[in-house]
Amino acid sequence: MELPVDPMHLGRMETQMALQQELMAAISHEIRTPVSRLSFALQLLKDGLGQEPKLLRQEQLLASCDDMVDDIDEINDLVAEVMTYIHLEDGGPRIIFQKVEVSSVLENLRGQYADLHPHLNISLTPGLVDQVIDVEPVQLRRACQNLVGNAVKYAQTKIHLGYRLEGDFCVLLVEDDGEGIPEAQYGRIFSPFTRLDESRNRSTGGFGLGLSIVRRIAYWHGGRAIAGRSETLGGANMMIRLPIHQPTDSLPVPSMAHLADQPA
């Protein structure tokens, strides 16, 4: 006996398969470049070792080895980003919401990135109240890190962190004074492997997955990721709009293990 087929379910399956195929094709494209560079460097190393006198080639061979290490690290970073994205895309993570002070998260990130990039003026809105929201703390920190890391790539001299309240929502924002994002690309910027400027993004690193991860983290919190233009700095204004409160039954008292997982 043939079972009836639900057209809507079949359509969802076809859409999911198409997305997976698109993702796999994009992964193959992204991996091909570092692997090609790695193969070239290996060939150069092989040729150099076969020549005499070997000491004259030592510096070049060492540089090739360093390049190969960088390419391997790039592949590992790509795999880690893809696994994170797939985890968030396919059914979502197990989320245990906890109460977190937004200003503390932003201040920690400001200090971290200011130390790493002293040429940038990274500021935090002064006088912020200690707003508490219900989030998964590690996921929130990951999303904010991706936004700040993105701003660092494109800012000229300034980055600003802050948040504002919109009814029952808290909007976290990261602004920069870079070139900004064309308004027509505001939605596309959160798609996986999106690069609005291929050459510029290649020089700054990244795989085009960071903002997609931000979007999925916001989604699993019942919120959304938004792109816009900074009115004060003139560059991009990347935002995460999250509910202030989550259902009470999803907020168990944190155990010591949960507390250990929270970022310092």
Residue, then its C-alpha position, 0 to 999 in steps of 0.5 A: m500500500e502506498l503512503p500518501v505524500d505530503p506536498m508541503h513536507l516534500g517541498r521542505m525536504e527538497t529545499q533542505m537538500a538544495l541548501q545542503q548542496e549549495l553549502m557543500a559546493a561553497i565549501s569545496h570552492e573555499i577549500r580549493t584555494p588554500v589546498s592549491r597554495l599548499s600543493f604549490a608550496l610543497q612542490l617548491l619545497k621538494d624542488g628546493l631540497g633537490q638542488e645544491p647547495k642547499l644552504l642557499r635555499q634555506e631561507q626560501l624553504l623556511a618561508s614556504c614551510d611557514d606558508m604551508v602552516d598558515d594554509i593548514d590553519e586556514i583549512n582548520d579554521l574553515v572546518a570549525e566555522v562550517m561545523t558551527y554553522i551546520h550545528l546552528e542551522d540543523g536543528g539548533p543547539r541545546i540552549i539553557f538561558q541564563k541572566v546576563e548583563v549586556s554591558s559586562v559582555l560588551e565591556n569585556l569585548r571592548g577591552q579584549y579587542a582594544d588590546l589586540h588592535p591599539h590603532l583603533n579607538i574602540s569605545l562603549t556607550p558611557g553610562l549604560v545601565d546594567q541591563v539583564i537579558d535572558v540568553e545563552p552566554v557562550q552563544l551571545r559572546r560568540a555572536c558579539q565577537n563575530l560582529v566586533g571581529n567583522a568591524v575590526k576588519y573594515a574600520q578605519t579608526k573607530i568602532h563603537l559598541g552599545y545597546r538600546l531598548e525597544g519595548d521587550f527587546c534589547v538591540l546590541l549594536v556594533e558600529d564602525d567608520g569603514e566603507g559600510i554596506p550598500e543598502a541593497q545588500y543588507g539582507r544578503i550580508f547574512s547569507p553563508f559565504t557571502r563576500l560583498d567585495e571578494s578582493r577586500n575580504r580575501s586580504t582581511g581574512g574570513f570565510g563569509l560565515g561569521l555573520s551567518i552564525v550571528r543570524r542563526i544565534a539570534y534566531w535560536h534566541g527568538g531574535r534577529a540580526i540586522a544590518g544598517r548604516s551608522e549615523t554617527l560613524g558613517g560605516a556599518n551598523m550591525m545589530i542583534r535584536l534579542p528578547i529581554h525575557q525568555p519563558t520562565d521554564s527555560l531558566p533553571v538555576p545554573s549549576m556550577a558546570h554552567l557557571a564554569d562555561q561562562p566566559a570570563 
